[in-house]
Amino acid sequence: MAAPDLLRSPFRMVRSRGMQKTDVISPSLRVREECERRMMRYRSDIDGLRALAILPVVFFHYGLKHPFNGGFAGVDIFFVISGFLITRHIHDAVEQDQFNILDFYHRRIRRILPALFSVLFVCFGVSTLTQTPPEVYNTSRGILWSILFASNIFFYSQSSYFDSSLQANPLLHTWSLSVEEQFYIVIPFLIYFSKKFFKIPLKYMVFSLLVLSFSACFVEIFQDKPATFYLPQYRAWEFLVGSAVMLATQPAVMARSRMTKPVMESFGAIGIIFILVSLVALNNKSLFPGPGALGPCLGAALVLYSGSWHRTVVASGLSCRPLRFIGLVSYSLYLWHWPIWVFFSMYDRPNAWTIPLLLGAAFGVSALSWRFIEQPFRTRPFRLSAKSTIGVMGGIMVVTVLLAFASSRLNAILWHYSPAEQKVMSYMAYKPATMRTGTCFIDRKTEDIEAYKAAHCLDVQAGKKNYLVLGDSHAADRWYGLQQSYPDINFLQATAPSCEPVLGKNGGQCGALLHYIFEVFLPSHHLDGVILSANWLEHDFNGIVKTAQMLGQYTDRVIVLGPSPEYDQPLPLLLVRAMVKNNMALVFNHILQDRKKRDQNLAIRLKGTGIEYVSVYNILCPDTVCLTTVNNNVPVLFDADHFTAEGSVFLAGNMHLFDQTHSNAGRFLPH
């Protein structure tokens, strides 16, 4: 019933003790009563919105990123939905003096822990029986911090620029669940105390915290991007957007607003457009989750708001049976899809044939988990009292913690590794000190241009040839090999994370570093050469040419180092698995094929420009097989694409850039 229809009959006949009287009901009160009735109904469109959130996340994690390059933003949609639903539940209970904190956490425990426990137990078993000791250690820590709902903090502490092993942790995705649970700890007290003690309207508190959290996120994303991704204070604004929508759909507010159906239809359509555009447009270079998260969050907010009053076209579309079912199993699907992918990837790189099978397995296991784990524990006969539930689940948590601590010891009993395997395995904990991190390579955690020691890193020495190594981490790891292989040459270093050395880079510390090099240092120092190296992408190619042409006025030579071979997992990890199974195909199946094509395209683009090009890919992969170790089982790479010290020396010695080479240059031969 539309709002105008409610205004036509403002009178209601009421019989009391045999007498008839006429009650005059104000139009606004009738609208408010209708709002309350609508607020109580089941919102099937929210299940559909959950499906719209989970599907891009799963597709993104399973390598199906086109066209949804920003599939990771589905998590932000979940945060908005959670903020909306939880705030509504707590707010309504507090308003009716029926809120009980024990009952609230009882509901959350039944909703979250049973399915989570099942995933953790499976991860414990598979990890202990099949993974290498470093992997078991990382998985066990993931289990421990996940069950304590602090895995976001743990993974943030591990998120250094070179820690690619995080992607091989089957519990990595639980960071978002931990952020959500941390919100659930705070929001009940926020609502309760604002109502009962502070006497502050909840809307003012929610709005103030929302602005504060978003502002902090906007500032911090330029300083420490992983912090804004993992830590709750920078994600809280997304939940609070949902809380704000809940407050905006309260009956009293809706009665005053009198939004018409066409307006609500427009809001719903705009919301869906915001979500879809965000999923397509966002990528790993976006300012996310700061400004980049506004699109999916505002889109989800508009969809939730528009469906609170009218049955819009968008709400009807989201309520279709397939989307509703996916939404119902979305929690289990989120929990199970990532471990399935990680454990399968241990043995083979998923491809066009196996990815559909993995998707089918993820959906099948999730449906079973929803039916036989989630549902029984949310209803009878497994619906225990609050105290019993907390006691049982607390005991299972203790058992899970003990299993996490025991997994490494059990794995050591089951498996024994040769000295060669142990040597390769040790490189899984490799620390790249030779890159001069924090001095000449600015680390992300301390990403401040002031940390760059220009006097040391750009020390031009008279009587020697001076070459500047400029770029990102793929320049920093090459510097050591060049310096060791050619000691008669002085190699300067200016490097920063994700810093392609091309003109037009204006943002962040990379922009500040390049501005200093291009505008201050080079015009005042004539160098013998500049070596540009980075994880080049196709859109960088024209910028490389323009930059090299500009550099020609300050230096005698401009040398571009091409992209290196890259794997989808750390090379030492792949090597250990291959050595244990005596099957090197386990390594080569995981190499990313697009790097070779990118190398070839860059060589073609630079041909005839006068720019010297070194194909790093051809040095490491002269034939159909790529070099993986040097100098008696030392991995060439310590992660997926960065060189060890020995690998860097081998690479530099085989570049043949200079007339004289150091006698050690050829010492690190393929093994």
N, C-alpha and C positions, 0 to 999 in steps of 0.2 A: 504494500500500500504506500503510495507516494505521500509526501508530507502535505500537499494541498488538500488531498482527500480527507485527511484527519481534521481539517479545520471546518468542514461543512456541517458536522453534527456535534456541537459543543455540549449537548445536553444528554444526560443519562438517567433512566428511571431506575430507582432502587426501592425494593420492598423491605420494610422492617417492622416486625411484630404486627403484621396485618395492616399496616398503614402504608400508603403510597406517598412518596415525596419526590421532588425533583432536585437532583444534585446538579449544580452548575460546575462543569469542569472546564477550566481555562484551556484554550487551544495549546498553549505552550506545555501545559502539563500532559495533555494527551500525546503530543509529539514526544515528550520525554519518556512516557510510558512505552510508546512504540519503540523508541531507541533502546530502552532497557530490554525489551523483548528480543529485538534483533541482536543485541550484544550477547545474549545468552545462547544464541543458536550456534550450531556446529558450523565452523567456517571451512567448508571443503576446499575452497580456493587456496587456503593456506597450505594444505597438503600438496596441491599442484605447484605452488610457489616453491615449496621444498624440493620438488622434482626439478624445477627450473634452476635450483641452486646446486643440487648434487650432480646432475648429469654433466655440466661443464667441468666440474672438478675431476670427476672420474675420467672423462675423455682427455683432459689436460694431463693428468698423471699417466695415462696410458699412451701418451705420445700422439694423440689425435688432436693436435692443437689448431688445425685449420678447419673452419675459419675462426674458431674460438681460441685465439692466442691468449686471451685474458680469462681463461676458464677458472683460474685460481680465485677470481673474485666471487665465485659461488659461496665461498666461506663467509664473505662479508654479508651476503644475503641471509645466510643462516643466523648471523649475529643479530641482524635487525629483527628477524622473526622471533628469536629467543627473547630479545628485550621487550618486544610487544607482548608476547604471551605470558612471560613470567611476571612482568609488571602488572598486567591485568589481573592475574590470579592473586597476587599479593595485595594489590590495591583494593580489590573487591572484598577480600577477606578482612582486611583492616577496617574498611568502611563499615562492615557489618559486625565488627567486634568478634570475629570468628577466626582470626589469624592465630595459628599455633606453629611456632618455629620448628618444633619436633615433627609435626605432621608435614610441614613443608619439605624438610630434608628427607623424611620418610618417602615421600613421593619421588623426589629427585633420585634417591638411591635405587628405588625399584625401576625407575626409568633408565638409568644409566649403567649401573654396575653389572648386572647379570651378563649383558652382551659384551661389555668391556672385559670382564673376567674370562669369558670364553676365548676371546681373541688373544689375551695375554698368555693363557695356558697353552694355546696352540703355538704361539710365537716362541715360548719357552722350549717346548718339545722339539720343534723343527730346528731352532737355532742350536740347541745342545747337541742334536744328532748330526747336523749337516754343516754347520758353519766353522770357519777357522777361529782360533782363539781371539784375535782382535775383534772379529765380528761378534762373537759370543759376548765379549765384554761390552761392546757398544749396545747390543740388543738387551743385555741384562740391565744396563743402566737405563735404557729406554723403558723397560718394564717397571723398574723401581720408581722412576720419576713420574711415569704415567699413572700408577696406582696412587701416588701421593698428589696427583693433579698439579704437578709443578713441572711437567715436561717442557712447557714453553720456556721456562727459565733455564732449564738444563740445556736445551738445544740452542738457546741464545748464547750461553756460555761457551758452546762448542762451535759457534758459527764464525770461525776465522775465514779469511779469504780463501784458504787452500784446503778447507776441510770438506772435500767432496765425499768422504765416507758417510756423511749425514744422509745422503740420498740412498745409501744402502741399508739404512736402519728401518726395519719394518714397523717401528713405532713412531716414526717422524711425524706422521699426520696427527698424532694425539696432542700436539701443541695447542690446536684450536679447542679441543675438548677441555684442556686445562684452563685456557683463558675463559671459557664459558663458565666453568665451575667457580673460578675466582670471582666472576661477576655475581654468581648466585650466592656467594658468601656475603657480599657487600650489599646487594640491592634490598634484601628483606629488612635489614637494619636501617637503611636509608629511608625507606618508605615508612616503617613503623615509627622511628624517632621523629621524622618530620611531621607526622600526624599527631603523635601522642605527647611529645615533649617540646619540640622546637616551635610548634605551631606555625611553621613556615609552609606556605602552599607548595605542594610537591612540584608543581610546574616550574616554579622559580628555581628550585634546587636542581631539577633535571636539566633545565636549560643552561644554568650556570656551569654545571659539571660538563655538559656536552661541549660548550664553547671552550672551556678550559682544556679538556682532553684533546679536542681537535687542534687547538692552537699549539699545544705541546707537540702533537704528532707532526704538524706542519713544520715546526722549527727543527725537530730532531731528525726528520727524514733527510736533511742535508748534512747532518753530522754523523748519524749512526743508523743507517737504514735497517739493519737486522733488528735493532731495538724496537723500532716502530712496528716491525712485523710480528715479533714474538711477545712483547711485554704488555700487560693488561692496561697500564695507564694510557697507552697510546691507541688502544683498541676500544676503550670504554665508550667513546663517543658513538661507535656503531651500534652498540646495544642501546644506548640512550636515545638514538634516533627512533628505535622501536618503542622505547618508553614514551617519547614525546608523541608518537602517533597514537598510542593507547590513551594518553591524556586528551588528545584532540578529538577522540571518538567517544568520550564520555557522554552519557545521555544529556546532561545539562548543556554541554558545549554544542552538541549536535542540534539540540532543540533551538539554540540561538542562531546557529549558522544557517540552517535551512538550505543546505546545498541541494540543488536540483539534480535530477538524473543525468541530463546532458553534461553538467560540470563533472560529476563523478565518472561518467564514461570517459571524458577527456583525461581526467587524472589517471585512470587505469591504463589507458592507451599510452600516455606519456611515460608512465612508470615502466611498462614493458619495453618501450623504445629505449629508455635509459639503460635498462638491464642488458638488452641485446647489443646495443652499441658499445657498452663497456666491455662485454665479453669478447667482442671482435677487435676493438681498438687498443685495449690494454696489452702490454707486453712486459718483459723483464726489465726494460729500460724506463718504464713509467714511474712517476712519483707516487709510489704505492707502498703502504696504504694511506697516504696523506690525501692530496687532492684527487689522485687517481681513484680512490675508493668512494668518492662522492657520487659518481654515476650509479653504481649498483646499489648503494645504500639508499639514495633518494628514490631510485626506481622501486625498490622493495617497499619503501615507506608509502609511496603513492598508491601502489597496488593494495597494500593493507588498508590504507585509509579509504580508498574508493569502494572497497568491498565491505566496509563496515556498515554501510547504510543501504545501498542499492545493490541489486543483483546485476552487476554490469556485464557487458560482453566479455571483458577480460576475466572476471570472476567465473563466468560460466565456462569459458575455455579452459581455465585452470582446474575446473572441477570435473573434467572428463575422467572416466574411470582409469585409463592407463596412467595418466599423470598422478592421480590420487594414490594409486597403488605404489608407484615409485616413491611418492612422498612419504607414504606410511613406512616403507622399508628403508628410507633414506639414512636413518641412523646406523642401522646394521650395514648398509652398503658402504657408508663412509668408513666404518671400522674395518671391514674385511677387504676392501678393494686394494689397499696399499700393501698389506702383507702378502697377498696373493701375487701381486706384481713383483715385489722384491724377491721373494723366495723362488719364483720361476726364473727371474733374471740371473740368479746365481749360476744357472747352468746353460742358459741360452738367451740371446738377445731377442726379445719379442719382435715379430715381423708381421707382415700383412696377413699371414695365415694363422699365426698363434694369437694375435691380439683379440680377434673376435671370440676365440675359445676362452681367453682369459676374462673377457667381459661377460660371457655366458656363465663362467664359473663364479664370478663375483656376484652377479645378480642371483644365481641359484642359491649360493651359500647364504646370501643376505636374506632371501625370502624364507629359507629354512630357519635362520637365526631369529627373524621377526616372529615367525609362527610358533616355534618351539622353545624360544628363550625369552624374547621380549614379552610376548603376550601372556604366557603363564605367570610370570612374575609381576605383571601389572594387574592381574585378575586372580580370582580363586582358581585352584586350591593353594597357590603359593603366596597368597596375600597375607602375610603375617602382620602382627601388630608392629607399631613403630619401634618399640624397644627391642622386640625380637629381631626385626629386620636389621636394625643397626648393629645388634650383637652378632648376628650370623655373618653379615657382610664385613664387619670389622675383623672377625676371625679369618675369613677368606683373604682379606687384605694382608694380614700377618703372614699367612701361608705363602701368598704371592711374593711378598718381600723376601722371605726365606729362600724361595725357589730362585729368585733373581740373584741372590748372593751365591747360591750353590751351583749355578749353571756353568761357570767357568771351570770349577773343580770337576764336575761330572764330564765335561767335554775333554778335559785333560786325561781322564781315566780311559775314555773311549778312543781317543786318537793320539797318535804319536807322529812327530814330524822329523824329517831328516835335517841335518845341519844346513844343507843348501836351502831347504824350504823355510827353515827358521830365519836364515839370513834375508831372504826375500821378504818374509813376513815382517821383519823389523822395519822395513821401509814404509810400512803402513802407519808408523808413528813418526815419520821423517819430519824434521823441522828445517825449513829452507833458510838457514842462517846466511848462506852465501848470497842471497838476494838483497841483503842489507835492509831488511824490513825495519821500518821506524826511523830510518836515517835517510836513505836515498830512494826507498820504496815506501810510500805512505800507506800504512796499514789502515783498513777500514774502521777498526775499532777506535783508532786514534787519528782519524782522518782530519788532519789539520795542517794547512800549508805551513804553519809555523814549525811543524815537526820536521820539515824538509831541511836538511843541513846543506844549504847551497855552497857554503865556503868549502866544505869537504867534498861534496859530490860533484861539484863543477870546478875543481881545482885544475886550471890550465897550467901545464908544466912546460917551461921553456926547454928547448933542446930535444923535445920528443914530439912525435906526431900525436895530435889530440883528436879523438873521435868521441862524439856524444851518442850514447845509447838512449833513445827516447821512446817512451810508449807506456804500455800497461805491464801487467805481471809477466807477459810473454816477452817483454824486453828485459825485465829485471832478472829473470832466470837465465837469459843469454849472456848477461854482463860478465858473470863469473868465468864462464868458459872462454870468452874473448880475452879477458885480462890474463888468464892463466896460459892461454895458448900463444899469445903475442905480447910478451913482457916488455918489448921495446916500444910499445904503443901505450899511450895513456888513454884509458877509456873512462869518460865521464858518464854519469848516470842521472837521469831525470825520469822517474817512473811513478805511476799511481794506479790504483785499481780501476779497471774498466775505462781506461784513458787512451782511446785511439788518438795518436798524435797527428791530428788533421786540423786545418783551420775551421773555425766556426764552433769549436767546443768552448762554450761560455759558462756552463753551469758547474757548481760545486768546486771541489778542490782540484779536480782535473783541469777545469777551465782556468783556475788561478795559476796552476803550475805552467800550463801551456802559454798563458799570457806572459808570464815572466820570461820563459825561454824565448818565445818569438819576438816579444816587444822590448825586452830589456837585455837579456844575456847575449843572444846571438848578434844583435847589431853592434855590440861593443867588443866582440871576440871573433876573430876569424879562425875557424876550425878547419882541420884537414878533411873531416868527413862527419856526416850525421847518419846514424843507423836507426831507421824507423822499424819498430816491431810491435805487433799487437795481435789480438785475436780478430783478425780482419773479417768484416762482413761485406756482402756485396754492395751495400749502400756507401761503404767507405771508399770505393775504388776511385771515383772521380775526385774526392777530397785528397787522396794520396797524391795524385798528379799535381793538383793545384798547390798543395803544401810543398812538394818537392821542388816545384818551379820557384816558389818563393824562397826556399832555403838556398837555392843556387847562388843567390847574391851574397851569402855569408860563408859558404863552404865550398871546397873543391869537389867533394863527392857526396852524393845522396844514395844510400843503400837501403833497400827495403827487404826485410826478412819475411818470407811468406808464412802462412799458417802451418802449424805442426800437426801431426797425427793426433787424434783425440779419441778416447774411449768413453763409453757411457758409464764406466765404473773405474775406480782407481786401478792402475796397471799392476802394482804389487799384489793386490787382492786377486786379480784375474790370473796372474802368474802362479800364485800358490795353488789355486784351484786346478790349474792346468798341470802343474807338477804332481799333485796328488793323484789326479786321474790319468796322468801320462797322455794328455791330449791337448796339444797346443791350439787346436781349433777353438777351445773354450776362450782363448784370448782373442783370436782374430775375428771371431763372430761378433765381438763387442766393439769393434772399431767403427767410428762414425764415417760413413762413406762420403758424405757431402764435403768433407775437408779436402779430398783429392780434387774434386770438381772446382772448389773454390780456389785452390792453388793454381789450377790450370787457367781459370778465367782471369785471375789477377796477373799471371804471367803474360797473357794475351793483351790485357789492358795496358800494361807498362811497356810493351814492345814498341820500339821506335821513339820513345819519349826521352831517351838519354839517361833514364833512371836505372841503376843497377839493381837486379832482382836475384835473390837467393831463394831457391826452392827448398825450404826446410823439409817439406814432405818427401821430396825425391831423395834427400840424403838419408832419411830414416827408412824410407820404403822404396829402395831402388828397383825392386821387382814386385811380384805379387804379394810378397810377405814383408812385413815391417820388422825392423830391428826392435827388440824388446829389452835386451840386457847388454851391458858392456863390462869389461874388466872383471871377469869371473863372477857372474850372477848378480851384478848390480843393476837394478832396474833403470832404464833410461828415464822414466818418469816416476815421480813420487806420488802423483795423484792421477787424474784423468788426462792432463795435458801440460803439466809443468815439469821441467827437467830437473833431475837430481844434479848434484855438482859434477859427478862423473859423466852423466849424460850431456851436460852443458859443454864440458871440455871436448867430448867426442864430437859434438855438433860443430863447435867452433873450429876444430882442427880440420874438419872436412869441408869447410866453406870455401877455402882457398881465396880469401879476399885480398891477401897481401903477398908481396914477393917473398918475404922471409917468414917462416913459421917456426914456432917453438919446437924444440926437439921432443917435448912431451905430447905434442898434438896428436901423434899417431899411436900413442901408447894404449889408448882405450879402444880396443878393437872389438868387433862383434863377437859375442860368445855363442 
